């Protein structure tokens, strides 16, 4: 299989896109090498973490800290001013193309991606 190339396309769909993480963890366990990677929406975000060299488990850990439902975590999270709050990524507006605050989202990526 060394001469074969594997491409991976990660789709969008919000929370459903989080299903990409177990797939990446399985690819890591199988020690497969992805030679081409593309994604849209949440798939592009997760794909960018993977393309930067993070493993599936590392991506899960990052997202778990953001999506955690642990009551103690949320208390610490909201008290800590230096951490990015997930709700700050949303910028509800009546004009413009979407709900994501681009500047805050870019700050999130810069904080978590190993490439600057």
C-alpha angles and dihedrals in degrees: 000000000000093000092049121093122214123209123193126200117194117199134210132245108125112245091011087063088066086075086078090075097069088046090055090046089054091048088052092050090050089049091230119163117224111213098181128032131180135165146171128217110331088004090060091050094049090041091054090056090049093046089054089060102264114141123230092258091052091051090049090052092053093048093043090059090054098041098037116136095199108131093216091050092054091050091053092041096055093043094052106083095189096062121085111251114221092226090058087068088067118077108178109206139160093223128050136051103281153358100257120101099227097202093051091045092052089050088053091051092047090051095050107029116083091223123080 
